[in-house]
Amino acid sequence: MSDAAQQLAEASVRGMYAGDRASQALGMQVGEVTPGHAQVAMIVRPDMANGHGICHGGLIFALADSAFAFACNSHGGVVVAAGATIDFLRPARVGDRLVALAVERSRGRRTGVYDVTVQDPLGQVVAIFRGRSHRRDA
């Protein structure tokens, strides 16, 4: 990876996060970013619990989706989701710091595929997400 590619990845994600009110409102923090990869963390707050007292699945999806968005936009340009799926493997609890790691699996001129793993503080996998991207400016 070149220094220019790394600088573009960091600048693209920094700029995107600055306007991402949803990720900010959920308390998400962007960690390490490299071209095609992004790490995003979120602490599960009491207002994120569902009726069973565990983290609402939609919020776990939102965390994975944000990591996906940052990873697929790390190359610059305008890239949006074309679709996504998620499998929930274990519950996340109030107070857990969840970490989502997005990894680029395939990137063409217009489309891409990204896998995101969401882990709890013990490193256990909470959810696995797969997103398909579409480049709007290609």
N, C-alpha and C positions, 0 to 999 in steps of 0.2 A: 504494500500500500504506500502511495506517495504522500508526502507532507501536504501537497495541494488537495488531494482527495480527503485527507483527514480534516483539514481546515474547512473544506466545503461542508463536510458532514456536520461538524460542530456548529458552523455558522447557520446552516439550514435548520438544524434542530432548535438552536437557540432562538432564531427568528420565528419559527413555527410555534414554539412553546409560549413566546411572548404574547401571541394573539389567541392562545388556546384557553379560553375562559373555563371550559368544562374540566380540563385536566387540573387547572389551578384550583378551581372550586372544590375538587375532590381531594386536594392536598397532595397530588402526585408530584414527585420529584424525579427529574431526569438524571440518571447516573452516567455511566460510561456510554459513549457513542463512537462508533466507527462506521465506515461506509457499509451499509446493509445490515447494521446491528444497532440495537438500542436497549438500554436497561432503564426501567422506570419502576419506582417504588411508591407505595401508598400504605399508610397506617389505617386499619379498619377502625372507624369511629363508631360510637354507639348509635348514631343516626344512620348508619349503613347496615344495621342489622335487620333481618326479615322477621317474620312472625315466629320463627323457631329460635331466634336469638343468635343466629350465625350470619355471616356476611351475605347480603343479597347477591345472587348470581349475576344480576345485571351490572353490578358494580365491579365484580371480578372481570366480567366481559369488557367493561369500560377501561379498566387498567390494561388488559391485554391489547385492546384495540388502540389505545394510545401508544403503547410500545411499538405495535405494528406500524402505526402512522409515522412515528418518528424514524423507524428503520427504513421504510420505503421512500421517505422524503429526504433521507440523508445524502442522496446523490444530487440534490438540487431539483428544480422544476416543480411541477404540480402533480402529485400522485394522490389518488383517492382510492377508497375501498371499492372493490367490485363484488365482494362477498366474503363471508367468514363463517366458521363453525367453531364451536367450543365444546369440550368434554370436561365436566366437573368431576374430579376424582376424590376429593375430600373437602370437608368444610373448612372455612377460614373463620376465625373467632375475633370478636371485638378485642382490639389491642394488638392484633397481629400486624407485623410489618410485612406486607406482601411485596415480592419482587418479581417483575415480569421481564423476561429476557427474550427479545425478538431477534430471529436469525433469518437472513435471506437465504432461500433455497434455490430460487430461480429468478432471473431478471432479464426480460427481453426489452425490445424497443418500446412496447406499449403495456406489457403485463408483467406481473411478478407473483411469486408465491413466497410467503413468510410463515414461519412457525414461531409461536410464542409459548414459553413455559412459564407458568406462574407458580412460585414457591412460597411456602410459609417460613417463619423464622427458623424452623428446624431443618430446612432444606427439602421438606416433603413437597411433592408436586400436588398442587391444589387444582390446577386446570391446565389443559393443553388446547391451544387455539391455533387455527390455521386461517390465514387471510390471503385473499387474492387481490392484487392491486391493479389499477388502471392508470396509466400515465396520460394526463389530459393535454399536455403540451407537446406531445410527440408528433 
